């Protein structure tokens, strides 16, 4: 079998394949990654903290109380960046 493809047809075929791959890759929606949004910290003082890493909100619960209460804290970095 003697199959000959001219250079112009080869380049057009490669260009079409690359173009289709770019279109498919660009149209695929990015799925947001929500793993690890909430961080829990339990201390020996019977206090548990919950941090929402998306909003920066913090809740605190002491073992003697039955519900979490939101803490009003400043989550901004200091001006010097440290």
N, C-alpha and C positions, 0 to 999 in steps of 0.2 A: 504494500500500500504506500503510495507516494503522495503524502499530504503536504502541500505547500501553502503557507499563510503569508500574505504580504505584510510588511511592517506597519502600514497604515491601519489595517484591520486589527492587528494585534494591539496596537496602542489604543484604538477606540474601545476594544473589549476590556482592556485593563482599566481604562478610564471609567467605563460604565460600572465595573465591579467596585472600584474604589468609591465612586459617587454614591452607589446604593449603600455601601457600608457606612459612609459618612452620614447619610440621611437617616438610616436606621439607628445609628449610635446617637445622633443628635436628638431624635424624637423620643428616645426612651426616657420616661420620667424618672427623676432621681427620687428614691425612696428615703425619707428622712430616717435617721438612725436615732431611736429613743432609748437605747439600752443605757442603763446607768444614770437615768435622770434623777432618781432620788438616792441620796446617800444617807445612811444611818450611822450614828455614833452613839454607843452606850458607854456611860462612864460608871465608875465604881460608886459614885455618889447617888446611884439610883435615878439618874437623869438620862433621858434619851433625846437626842437631837435628830431632826430630819431636815436635810437640805435639798431643796429643789434646784438642781444645777442649771435649769433653763431660765428661771425667773429670779433666782437668788434669795427666795423666801426661806426662812428658817422657822421651824416649830420646835418647841421644847415640851417634854412630858416628864414630870416627876412621878415616881412609882406610887406615891400616896394619892395622887390625883388621877382621875379616870379619863382625862381627855388631853389632847395636845393643844397648846396655846401658841399662837404666832408671836415670834419675837420681833421687836422693832430694832434692827441693827443696821449699821452703816456698812454696806458690802463694797463700797468703793475703795480703790487702792489709794494709799497716801500720795501726795503730790510728787514726792521724790521717786516714786515707783518701787519702793522697797517694802 
